[in-house]
């Protein structure tokens, strides 16, 4: 509980900034205050296309994803098999195939053990430069910030020859992996070239001196275009229309939420969805609800519209009405942890209904696991524990919420004392 991390929930209306008592996200040598975006619809969609990538490559290890707020289109991978995806990648990818290609590139890094190889090479550099320079190199290489790398290492020829070329080989290898994946899925590769052009314009690569480009961990854009052109099979058009439709709505949501992306490309229902969120953000609740209600009546099986309506209502303080729609969402999406979260933290506790409170306590324990340091959840659970007179749980929440000095020692003592399996499991998250 020493550090704090911010979480953003894509709410389809206002931006909700929840301060969580998570630790800093540690990306190797750098502490990053990660503003993570949670959205059920988007996470399920990414899981679908991830499954496509893994299936055609016969790769069976688990890959995890986290979305963070940054308008620059980017993705990077860590040693824990976590791919971090920027919101800019979602708003600026030409279509779902471009996003799939970028994810395949990152999965290529994972399958080829590139991150662990990078760390091994970094350990071999310790006798070359100062510790300060080394720390900067580690951060820039892993997080793919070649501008930092250029400034630190450009005059260290030994480091350049040892590491940079090796890293470019990794990037090329990952590029090949992505193209092979696209070919296996019988998808067109033009979206990848379109995305590279967007990325090239964003980075201003045409303004960078050619001599400096060779120090970047990524291959020069020209070379990457050539890799696509020279390794593409006959142009396929096996585009999944359902995936594309899904992606277009996700893109509309992220455009409205972040205020970035080419809004003019949104058409028909996607534009209505965008407008609904925009009206909500600008304070026009009536117009916002008109548009979202139209989409709900037209697309009865798309429950993310219903969740968006609940989010909009909640952002305007209509808690009871919002909870009704979250419950409808949970009827078809029982694993929607964010709908469950919003119900739990906005529900009015009933001190006179012991059985109801008991069910509420036991049915939402997975929220403590999924958001282990969320203060809203902890406070609600603390109040519930007091209503139910769960003494050991009361002690647990008091340690977490109010006693930082010797919290680990006290939690270990409580873990030894209690016979409650659920409490033991939760305690492990804090010790």
C-alpha positions as CSV (number, residue, x, y, z in Angstrom):
1,X,0.0,0.0,0.0
2,X,3.0,2.3,-0.2
3,X,2.4,3.3,-3.8
4,X,-0.7,4.2,-5.8
5,X,-1.8,3.4,-9.3
6,X,-4.7,5.0,-11.2
7,X,-7.3,3.0,-13.0
8,X,-9.6,4.2,-15.7
9,X,-12.9,2.5,-16.5
10,X,-14.2,3.1,-20.0
11,X,-17.6,4.2,-19.0
12,X,-19.2,5.3,-22.2
13,X,-19.9,8.6,-20.7
14,X,-17.8,10.6,-18.2
15,X,-14.2,9.5,-17.4
16,X,-14.2,7.9,-14.0
17,X,-10.7,8.1,-12.4
18,X,-10.5,5.6,-9.6
19,X,-7.5,5.9,-7.3
20,X,-6.4,2.4,-6.5
21,X,-3.9,1.4,-3.9
22,X,-2.0,-0.8,-6.3
23,X,1.7,-0.8,-6.5
24,X,3.6,0.9,-9.4
25,X,3.7,-1.2,-12.5
26,X,7.4,-2.3,-12.7
27,X,8.6,-2.6,-16.2
28,X,12.1,-3.8,-15.5
29,X,14.2,-0.8,-14.3
30,X,11.5,1.8,-14.6
31,X,8.6,2.7,-12.2
32,X,5.7,3.8,-14.3
33,X,2.5,5.3,-12.9
34,X,0.3,3.3,-15.2
35,X,-3.1,4.6,-16.1
36,X,-4.8,1.4,-17.0
37,X,-8.1,1.3,-18.9
38,X,-10.5,-1.5,-18.0
39,X,-13.3,-2.4,-20.5
40,X,-15.0,-5.8,-20.7
41,X,-16.0,-5.5,-24.4
42,X,-12.5,-4.6,-25.5
43,X,-10.8,-7.2,-23.4
44,X,-13.1,-10.0,-24.7
45,X,-12.4,-8.8,-28.3
46,X,-8.7,-8.8,-27.8
47,X,-9.0,-12.3,-26.3
48,X,-10.7,-13.5,-29.4
49,X,-8.1,-12.3,-31.9
50,X,-5.4,-13.5,-29.5
51,X,-6.9,-16.9,-29.7
52,X,-6.8,-16.7,-33.5
53,X,-3.1,-15.9,-33.4
54,X,-2.1,-18.6,-30.9
55,X,-4.2,-21.3,-32.7
56,X,-2.6,-20.9,-36.1
57,X,0.9,-20.8,-34.5
58,X,0.2,-23.8,-32.2
59,X,1.4,-21.8,-29.2
60,X,-0.3,-22.8,-26.0
61,X,1.2,-20.5,-23.3
62,X,-1.1,-17.9,-21.7
63,X,-0.8,-14.3,-23.0
64,X,-2.1,-11.5,-20.9
65,X,-3.1,-8.0,-22.0
66,X,-3.4,-4.6,-20.3
67,X,-4.6,-1.4,-22.0
68,X,-3.1,1.9,-20.9
69,X,-4.0,5.5,-21.7
70,X,-1.6,7.0,-24.3
71,X,-2.6,8.5,-27.6
72,X,0.5,7.2,-29.3
73,X,-0.2,3.9,-31.1
74,X,2.1,1.4,-29.4
75,X,2.4,-2.0,-27.8
76,X,5.1,-3.7,-25.9
77,X,5.7,-7.0,-24.1
78,X,7.2,-7.9,-20.7
79,X,8.8,-11.1,-19.5
80,X,5.6,-12.0,-17.7
81,X,3.9,-12.6,-21.1
82,X,1.9,-9.3,-20.6
83,X,1.3,-7.3,-23.7
84,X,0.6,-3.6,-23.0
85,X,-1.6,-1.9,-25.5
86,X,-2.0,1.8,-25.8
87,X,-5.4,3.4,-26.3
88,X,-3.8,5.1,-29.4
89,X,-3.3,1.7,-31.0
90,X,-7.0,1.1,-30.7
91,X,-8.1,4.5,-32.0
92,X,-5.6,4.6,-34.9
93,X,-5.4,1.1,-36.2
94,X,-7.0,1.1,-39.7
95,X,-9.0,-2.1,-38.8
96,X,-8.9,-5.2,-36.6
97,X,-6.3,-6.9,-39.0
98,X,-3.8,-4.1,-38.2
99,X,-4.3,-4.6,-34.5
100,X,-4.0,-8.4,-34.9
101,X,-0.7,-7.9,-36.8
102,X,0.7,-5.7,-34.0
103,X,-0.3,-8.3,-31.4
104,X,1.2,-11.1,-33.5
105,X,4.4,-9.1,-33.6
106,X,4.5,-8.9,-29.8
107,X,3.6,-12.5,-29.4
108,X,6.5,-13.3,-31.7
109,X,8.7,-11.6,-29.2
110,X,7.3,-13.9,-26.5
111,X,7.5,-17.1,-28.5
112,X,11.1,-16.3,-29.6
113,X,12.1,-15.5,-25.9
114,X,13.3,-12.1,-27.0
115,X,12.7,-10.4,-23.7
116,X,14.7,-12.9,-21.7
117,X,17.5,-12.7,-24.3
118,X,17.5,-8.9,-24.0
119,X,17.9,-9.1,-20.2
120,X,20.8,-11.5,-20.6
121,X,22.5,-9.2,-23.0
122,X,21.9,-6.3,-20.7
123,X,23.6,-8.2,-17.9
124,X,26.6,-8.6,-20.2
125,X,26.9,-4.8,-20.6
126,X,27.6,-4.1,-16.9
127,X,31.3,-3.7,-17.4
128,X,31.0,-1.3,-20.3
129,X,29.1,1.8,-19.1
130,X,28.2,3.4,-15.8
131,X,25.3,2.1,-13.7
132,X,23.3,5.2,-14.5
133,X,23.6,4.8,-18.2
134,X,22.9,1.1,-18.0
135,X,19.6,1.8,-16.1
136,X,18.5,4.2,-18.9
137,X,19.5,1.7,-21.6
138,X,17.4,-1.1,-19.9
139,X,14.3,1.1,-19.7
140,X,14.6,2.5,-23.3
141,X,15.2,-0.9,-24.9
142,X,12.5,-2.8,-23.1
143,X,9.9,-0.1,-23.4
144,X,11.0,0.7,-27.0
145,X,12.0,4.3,-26.6
146,X,14.9,4.7,-29.2
147,X,15.1,8.4,-28.6
148,X,16.3,7.8,-25.1
149,X,18.6,5.1,-26.3
150,X,20.1,7.4,-29.0
151,X,20.9,10.1,-26.4
152,X,22.6,7.7,-23.9
153,X,24.4,5.2,-26.1
154,X,25.1,6.8,-29.4
155,X,28.8,7.3,-28.7
156,X,29.4,3.9,-27.1
157,X,30.4,1.9,-30.2
158,X,30.9,-1.3,-28.3
159,X,27.4,-1.2,-26.9
160,X,25.9,-0.4,-30.2
161,X,27.6,-3.3,-32.0
162,X,26.9,-5.7,-29.2
163,X,23.2,-4.9,-28.5
164,X,21.5,-2.7,-31.1
165,X,22.1,-5.0,-34.1
166,X,20.9,-7.9,-32.1
167,X,17.8,-6.0,-31.1
168,X,17.0,-5.1,-34.7
169,X,17.3,-8.8,-35.6
170,X,14.7,-9.5,-33.0
171,X,12.4,-6.9,-34.4
172,X,12.8,-8.3,-37.9
173,X,12.1,-11.8,-36.6
174,X,9.0,-10.5,-34.9
175,X,7.9,-8.8,-38.1
176,X,8.3,-12.1,-40.0
177,X,6.2,-13.9,-37.3
178,X,3.4,-11.3,-37.7
179,X,3.4,-11.6,-41.5
180,X,3.4,-15.4,-41.3
181,X,0.5,-15.3,-38.9
182,X,-1.5,-13.0,-41.3
183,X,-0.8,-15.4,-44.1
184,X,-1.9,-18.4,-42.1
185,X,-5.1,-16.7,-41.3
186,X,-5.6,-15.9,-45.0
187,X,-5.9,-12.2,-44.3
188,X,-4.7,-9.2,-46.4
189,X,-1.5,-7.5,-45.3
190,X,-2.4,-4.0,-46.7
191,X,-3.7,-3.0,-43.3
192,X,-0.3,-3.6,-41.8
193,X,1.3,-1.3,-44.3
194,X,-1.4,1.3,-43.7
195,X,-0.6,1.2,-40.0
196,X,3.1,1.4,-40.6
197,X,2.5,4.6,-42.6
198,X,0.5,6.0,-39.7
199,X,3.2,5.1,-37.3
200,X,5.9,6.6,-39.6
201,X,4.0,9.9,-39.8
202,X,3.5,9.9,-36.0
203,X,7.1,9.4,-35.2
204,X,8.3,11.9,-37.9
205,X,10.7,9.2,-39.1
206,X,11.3,11.2,-42.3
207,X,12.8,14.0,-40.2
208,X,15.3,11.8,-38.5
209,X,18.9,11.7,-39.8
210,X,19.6,8.4,-41.6
211,X,22.7,7.9,-39.5
212,X,20.7,8.1,-36.3
213,X,18.1,5.6,-37.6
214,X,20.5,2.7,-37.5
215,X,20.8,3.1,-33.7
216,X,17.1,2.6,-33.2
217,X,16.0,-0.8,-31.9
218,X,13.4,-1.0,-34.7
219,X,14.3,-1.6,-38.3
220,X,13.9,1.4,-40.7
221,X,10.3,1.8,-42.0
222,X,11.5,1.2,-45.6
223,X,12.9,-2.2,-44.5
224,X,9.6,-3.1,-42.8
225,X,7.6,-2.4,-45.9
226,X,9.9,-4.6,-47.8
227,X,9.5,-7.4,-45.3
228,X,5.7,-7.3,-45.8
229,X,5.9,-7.0,-49.7
230,X,8.4,-9.8,-50.0
231,X,6.8,-12.3,-47.7
232,X,3.1,-11.9,-48.5
233,X,1.2,-14.8,-50.1
234,X,-1.5,-14.2,-52.6
235,X,-3.7,-11.4,-51.3
236,X,-6.5,-12.9,-49.3
237,X,-9.8,-11.4,-48.2
238,X,-10.8,-13.8,-45.4
239,X,-12.0,-10.8,-43.3
240,X,-14.2,-11.7,-40.3
241,X,-17.1,-9.2,-40.6
242,X,-18.1,-9.8,-37.0
243,X,-14.6,-9.0,-35.8
244,X,-14.5,-5.9,-37.9
245,X,-17.9,-4.7,-36.7
246,X,-16.9,-5.3,-33.1
247,X,-13.6,-3.4,-33.6
248,X,-15.4,-0.5,-35.1
249,X,-17.6,0.0,-32.1
250,X,-14.6,-0.4,-29.7
251,X,-12.8,2.2,-31.8
252,X,-15.7,4.6,-31.6
253,X,-15.8,4.1,-27.8
254,X,-12.1,4.8,-27.4
255,X,-12.3,7.8,-29.8
256,X,-15.0,9.4,-27.7
257,X,-13.4,8.5,-24.5
258,X,-9.9,9.7,-25.3
259,X,-10.7,12.5,-27.8
260,X,-8.2,11.1,-30.3
261,X,-8.5,9.3,-33.7
262,X,-10.1,10.2,-37.1
263,X,-13.8,10.7,-36.2
264,X,-14.7,11.1,-39.9
265,X,-14.1,7.4,-40.5
266,X,-16.9,6.5,-38.2
267,X,-20.1,5.5,-40.0
268,X,-23.7,4.6,-39.2
269,X,-24.2,3.0,-35.8
270,X,-20.6,3.5,-34.8
271,X,-21.0,7.3,-35.3
272,X,-24.3,7.1,-33.2
273,X,-22.4,5.3,-30.5
274,X,-19.6,7.9,-30.5
275,X,-22.2,10.7,-30.4
276,X,-24.0,9.1,-27.4
277,X,-20.8,9.1,-25.4
278,X,-19.9,12.6,-26.5
279,X,-23.3,14.0,-25.6
280,X,-22.9,12.4,-22.2
281,X,-19.5,13.9,-21.7
282,X,-20.7,17.4,-22.7
283,X,-23.6,17.3,-20.2
284,X,-26.5,16.5,-22.6
285,X,-27.9,13.4,-20.9
286,X,-31.2,13.5,-22.9
287,X,-29.6,13.3,-26.3
288,X,-27.1,10.8,-25.0
289,X,-29.8,8.4,-23.8
290,X,-31.8,8.9,-27.0
291,X,-28.9,7.6,-29.1
292,X,-27.9,4.7,-26.8
293,X,-31.6,3.6,-26.5
294,X,-31.8,3.6,-30.3
295,X,-28.8,1.3,-30.5
296,X,-30.1,-1.0,-27.7
297,X,-33.5,-1.4,-29.5
298,X,-31.8,-2.0,-32.8
299,X,-29.1,-4.4,-31.5
300,X,-30.7,-6.4,-28.7
301,X,-27.9,-9.0,-28.4
302,X,-25.1,-6.4,-28.1
303,X,-25.0,-6.0,-24.3
304,X,-22.1,-3.6,-24.3
305,X,-24.7,-0.9,-25.3
306,X,-26.6,-1.7,-22.2
307,X,-23.5,-1.5,-20.1
308,X,-22.7,1.8,-21.7
309,X,-26.2,3.1,-20.8
310,X,-25.6,1.9,-17.2
311,X,-22.3,3.7,-17.1
312,X,-23.9,6.9,-18.4
313,X,-26.7,6.8,-15.9
314,X,-24.2,6.1,-13.1
315,X,-22.0,9.1,-14.2
316,X,-25.0,11.3,-13.7
317,X,-25.8,9.9,-10.3
318,X,-28.7,7.7,-11.2
319,X,-27.3,4.8,-9.2
320,X,-30.5,2.7,-8.8
321,X,-31.3,2.9,-12.5
322,X,-27.7,2.1,-13.5
323,X,-27.7,-1.0,-11.2
324,X,-30.8,-2.4,-13.0
325,X,-29.0,-2.3,-16.3
326,X,-25.7,-3.7,-14.9
327,X,-27.8,-6.7,-13.6
328,X,-29.2,-7.2,-17.0
329,X,-25.7,-7.3,-18.4
330,X,-24.7,-9.9,-15.8
331,X,-27.5,-12.2,-16.8
332,X,-25.7,-12.8,-20.1
333,X,-22.2,-11.9,-19.0
334,X,-21.7,-13.3,-15.5
335,X,-18.0,-12.9,-15.8
336,X,-18.2,-9.1,-16.4
337,X,-16.2,-8.1,-13.4
338,X,-16.6,-4.4,-14.1
339,X,-20.4,-4.5,-14.1
340,X,-20.2,-6.5,-10.8
341,X,-17.8,-3.9,-9.4
342,X,-20.1,-1.0,-10.2
343,X,-23.1,-2.8,-8.6
344,X,-21.1,-3.5,-5.4
345,X,-19.7,-0.1,-4.8
346,X,-22.9,1.7,-5.5
347,X,-25.4,-0.5,-3.7
348,X,-27.0,0.8,-0.5
349,X,-26.4,-1.6,2.3
350,X,-29.4,-2.9,4.2
351,X,-28.7,-3.2,7.9
352,X,-31.9,-5.1,8.5
353,X,-31.4,-8.0,6.0
354,X,-28.8,-10.3,7.4
355,X,-29.2,-13.1,4.8
356,X,-29.0,-10.6,1.9
357,X,-25.8,-9.0,3.4
358,X,-24.3,-12.5,3.9
359,X,-24.9,-13.4,0.2
360,X,-23.5,-10.0,-0.9
361,X,-20.4,-10.6,1.1
362,X,-19.7,-14.2,-0.2
363,X,-20.8,-13.5,-3.8
364,X,-18.4,-10.6,-4.3
365,X,-15.1,-12.0,-2.8
366,X,-13.6,-12.2,-6.3
367,X,-13.7,-8.4,-6.4
368,X,-11.1,-8.4,-3.6
369,X,-9.0,-10.8,-5.7
370,X,-9.4,-8.8,-8.9
371,X,-8.9,-5.4,-7.3
372,X,-7.0,-6.3,-4.2
373,X,-6.3,-2.7,-3.1
374,X,-9.3,-0.9,-4.3
375,X,-10.3,1.5,-1.5
376,X,-14.0,1.6,-2.6
377,X,-14.3,-2.2,-2.3
378,X,-12.3,-2.4,0.9
379,X,-14.5,0.2,2.6
380,X,-17.8,-1.4,1.5
381,X,-16.5,-4.8,2.6
382,X,-15.4,-3.3,6.0
383,X,-19.0,-1.9,6.5
384,X,-20.5,-5.3,5.5
385,X,-18.2,-7.2,7.9
386,X,-19.3,-4.9,10.7
387,X,-23.0,-5.5,9.9
388,X,-22.4,-9.2,9.8
389,X,-20.1,-9.2,12.9
390,X,-17.4,-11.1,11.1
391,X,-14.7,-10.2,13.7
392,X,-11.7,-11.7,11.8
393,X,-12.6,-9.9,8.6
394,X,-13.1,-6.7,10.5
395,X,-9.6,-7.0,11.9
396,X,-8.3,-7.7,8.3
397,X,-9.9,-4.6,6.8
398,X,-8.8,-2.4,9.7
399,X,-5.2,-3.6,9.1
400,X,-5.4,-2.9,5.4
401,X,-7.2,0.4,5.7
402,X,-5.8,2.0,8.8
403,X,-2.6,0.3,9.9
404,X,0.4,0.5,7.6
405,X,3.2,0.4,10.1
406,X,3.2,-3.3,11.0
407,X,0.6,-4.6,8.6
408,X,2.5,-7.5,7.2
409,X,3.3,-8.9,10.7
410,X,-0.3,-8.5,11.8
411,X,-1.6,-10.1,8.7
412,X,0.7,-13.1,9.2
413,X,-0.6,-13.5,12.7
414,X,-4.2,-13.3,11.5
415,X,-3.4,-15.9,8.8
416,X,-2.1,-18.3,11.4
417,X,-5.1,-17.7,13.7
418,X,-8.0,-17.9,11.3
419,X,-9.7,-21.0,10.0
420,X,-11.6,-19.2,7.3
421,X,-10.2,-20.4,3.9
422,X,-11.5,-17.4,2.0
423,X,-9.8,-15.0,4.4
424,X,-6.5,-16.9,4.2
425,X,-6.7,-16.7,0.4
426,X,-7.2,-12.9,0.5
427,X,-4.5,-12.4,3.1
428,X,-2.0,-14.0,0.7
429,X,-2.6,-11.1,-1.8
430,X,-1.2,-8.7,0.8
431,X,1.7,-10.6,2.3
